[in-house]
Amino acid sequence: MDFLPFVQKARTCRRFAEDKPLRKTDLDWLVECARFTPSARNAQVVRVIEVLDQSAEALFPLTHWAMALKNWKGPTEGERPTAFLALLLPEKSPTISYIDLGIIAQTIQLAATSRGWGCCIIKSFDQEKTTALLKPESPYEVELLLGLGQAVEVRKAVDAERGKDLTYWRDEKGIHFVPKRTKEELVLQALS
């Protein structure tokens, strides 16, 4: 597959098929993909907690979804993620560690897309209750949650008009549209 259409397809997914849950072997495969990502100074400081079944059900209400969709409170029963990967960093990690965190999150999202799964990278969650539920080893703290499952939401990237709102939206059919800046707006200079 050409990489550009693949990346265009790998949009954030917020609706999943709960009747087709991911399994531990699926999460293990995603973590294996993440294991080979680049890492600053090869420090490999990011750690992962795999969350399935009842623990995923308990984690879901601690997450907050799609703040730009004012009339949507998140996935309803039957559309919720069937698994999560919690990405952790040591307390007081240097800024460069957050770059590693982003690389791993993006790699997992692309890997999930390659198998028809959806992934939502979540920073908005109840930190205190999530920590109490997941009980990460010291000195690690949960920095991101990746909601995962069989994707059912149709997502489309569309060119944004220069100077217009970049807020995502859904049409009357429930298709999720994500405006993206054009290449001409993105590239400030092309030096030779």
C-alpha positions as CSV (number, residue, x, y, z in Angstrom):
1,M,0.0,0.0,0.0
2,D,1.2,3.5,-0.8
3,F,2.0,5.2,2.5
4,L,0.1,8.5,1.9
5,P,-3.4,6.9,1.5
6,F,-2.6,4.7,4.5
7,V,-1.8,7.8,6.7
8,Q,-4.9,9.5,5.4
9,K,-6.9,6.5,6.6
10,A,-5.3,6.4,10.0
11,R,-7.5,9.1,11.5
12,T,-8.5,9.1,15.2
13,C,-11.4,6.6,15.8
14,R,-14.0,7.2,18.4
15,R,-16.5,4.4,17.6
16,F,-15.7,0.7,17.8
17,A,-17.4,-2.7,17.4
18,E,-17.7,-3.9,21.0
19,D,-18.9,-7.2,19.8
20,K,-15.5,-7.8,18.2
21,P,-13.1,-7.3,21.1
22,L,-9.4,-7.1,20.7
23,R,-7.4,-9.8,22.6
24,K,-4.2,-9.8,24.6
25,T,-2.4,-11.2,21.6
26,D,-3.5,-8.1,19.6
27,L,-2.2,-5.8,22.3
28,D,1.0,-7.7,22.5
29,W,1.5,-7.3,18.7
30,L,0.9,-3.5,19.0
31,V,3.4,-3.3,21.8
32,E,5.9,-5.3,19.7
33,C,5.5,-2.7,16.9
34,A,6.1,0.1,19.4
35,R,9.1,-1.6,20.8
36,F,11.1,-0.9,17.6
37,T,10.4,2.9,17.5
38,P,13.2,5.4,17.6
39,S,14.1,6.7,21.0
40,A,16.1,9.8,22.1
41,R,19.5,8.7,23.3
42,N,18.0,5.1,22.9
43,A,16.8,5.6,26.5
44,Q,13.5,3.8,25.9
45,V,11.8,5.3,28.9
46,V,8.2,4.7,27.8
47,R,6.3,1.9,29.5
48,V,3.0,0.3,28.7
49,I,0.1,-1.2,30.7
50,E,-2.3,-3.4,28.6
51,V,-5.9,-3.0,29.7
52,L,-8.6,-5.5,28.6
53,D,-12.0,-6.9,29.6
54,Q,-13.4,-5.7,32.9
55,S,-10.4,-3.3,33.4
56,A,-11.2,-1.6,30.1
57,E,-14.8,-1.3,31.1
58,A,-13.7,0.3,34.3
59,L,-11.3,2.7,32.6
60,F,-13.7,3.9,29.9
61,P,-15.8,6.2,32.2
62,L,-12.6,7.9,33.3
63,T,-11.9,9.1,29.7
64,H,-13.3,12.2,28.0
65,W,-14.0,12.1,24.2
66,A,-14.2,14.6,21.3
67,M,-14.5,17.9,23.2
68,A,-15.2,19.7,19.9
69,L,-18.4,17.7,19.4
70,K,-20.5,19.6,21.9
71,N,-23.6,17.4,21.7
72,W,-21.7,14.1,21.9
73,K,-20.7,12.6,25.2
74,G,-18.5,9.9,23.7
75,P,-19.0,6.3,22.5
76,T,-22.3,4.8,23.5
77,E,-22.7,1.2,24.7
78,G,-21.8,-1.1,21.8
79,E,-19.4,1.6,20.4
80,R,-16.8,1.7,23.2
81,P,-13.2,0.7,22.8
82,T,-12.6,-2.9,23.8
83,A,-9.0,-2.4,25.0
84,F,-6.6,0.4,26.1
85,L,-2.9,0.8,26.1
86,A,-1.7,3.2,28.8
87,L,1.5,4.9,28.0
88,L,3.7,5.9,30.9
89,L,6.7,8.0,31.6
90,P,8.8,8.3,34.7
91,E,8.0,11.3,36.9
92,K,9.7,14.5,35.9
93,S,10.8,13.1,32.6
94,P,12.8,15.5,30.4
95,T,10.9,17.1,27.5
96,I,12.5,14.9,24.9
97,S,10.8,11.9,26.5
98,Y,7.4,13.3,25.3
99,I,8.7,13.1,21.7
100,D,9.3,9.4,22.3
101,L,5.8,9.1,23.7
102,G,4.3,10.7,20.6
103,I,6.3,8.5,18.3
104,I,5.1,5.4,20.1
105,A,1.5,6.6,20.1
106,Q,1.6,7.3,16.4
107,T,3.3,4.0,15.6
108,I,0.5,2.1,17.5
109,Q,-2.2,4.1,15.7
110,L,-0.6,3.2,12.3
111,A,-0.2,-0.4,13.3
112,A,-3.8,-0.6,14.5
113,T,-5.0,0.9,11.2
114,S,-3.0,-1.7,9.3
115,R,-5.3,-4.4,10.8
116,G,-8.5,-2.5,10.5
117,W,-8.6,-1.5,14.1
118,G,-9.3,2.0,15.4
119,C,-7.2,4.0,17.8
120,C,-8.0,7.1,19.8
121,I,-5.0,8.8,21.5
122,I,-6.5,10.3,24.7
123,K,-4.9,12.9,26.9
124,S,-8.1,14.0,28.6
125,F,-8.8,11.5,31.4
126,D,-9.2,11.5,35.2
127,Q,-5.5,11.2,36.2
128,E,-6.2,10.4,39.9
129,K,-8.8,7.7,39.3
130,T,-6.8,6.2,36.4
131,T,-3.8,5.9,38.6
132,A,-5.8,4.2,41.3
133,L,-7.3,1.7,38.8
134,L,-4.1,0.9,36.9
135,K,-1.7,1.1,39.8
136,P,1.5,1.9,37.8
137,E,4.8,1.0,39.4
138,S,6.7,3.9,40.9
139,P,8.1,6.2,39.4
140,Y,5.8,5.8,36.4
141,E,2.8,8.0,35.6
142,V,0.1,7.5,33.0
143,E,0.6,10.2,30.3
144,L,-1.6,8.9,27.4
145,L,-4.4,6.4,27.0
146,L,-4.9,4.7,23.6
147,G,-8.5,3.5,23.2
148,L,-8.5,0.6,20.8
149,G,-11.0,-1.7,19.0
150,Q,-12.4,-2.8,15.7
151,A,-13.1,0.4,13.9
152,V,-16.7,1.2,12.8
153,E,-16.5,4.9,12.5
154,V,-16.0,6.4,9.0
155,R,-13.4,9.1,9.2
156,K,-12.3,11.4,6.4
157,A,-9.5,14.0,6.2
158,V,-10.5,17.0,4.1
159,D,-8.5,20.1,3.0
160,A,-9.1,23.0,5.2
161,E,-9.7,26.4,3.7
162,R,-7.0,28.9,4.7
163,G,-7.9,30.9,7.8
164,K,-11.0,28.8,8.4
165,D,-11.9,26.8,11.5
166,L,-10.0,23.5,11.9
167,T,-12.6,21.9,14.2
168,Y,-13.6,18.4,13.2
169,W,-17.3,17.6,12.7
170,R,-19.8,14.9,11.8
171,D,-22.4,15.1,9.0
172,E,-26.0,13.8,9.2
173,K,-24.8,10.3,8.3
174,G,-22.3,10.2,11.2
175,I,-19.2,10.5,9.0
176,H,-16.4,12.2,10.9
177,F,-14.6,14.9,9.0
178,V,-11.2,16.2,10.0
179,P,-10.0,19.4,8.2
180,K,-6.3,19.4,7.5
181,R,-4.1,22.4,6.4
182,T,-3.1,22.2,2.8
183,K,0.5,21.5,1.8
184,E,0.8,25.1,0.5
185,E,-0.2,26.4,3.9
186,L,1.9,23.9,5.8
187,V,5.2,24.6,4.0
188,L,6.6,28.0,5.0
189,Q,9.7,27.8,2.8
190,A,11.3,25.6,0.2
191,L,15.0,26.3,0.2
192,S,17.4,25.1,-2.4
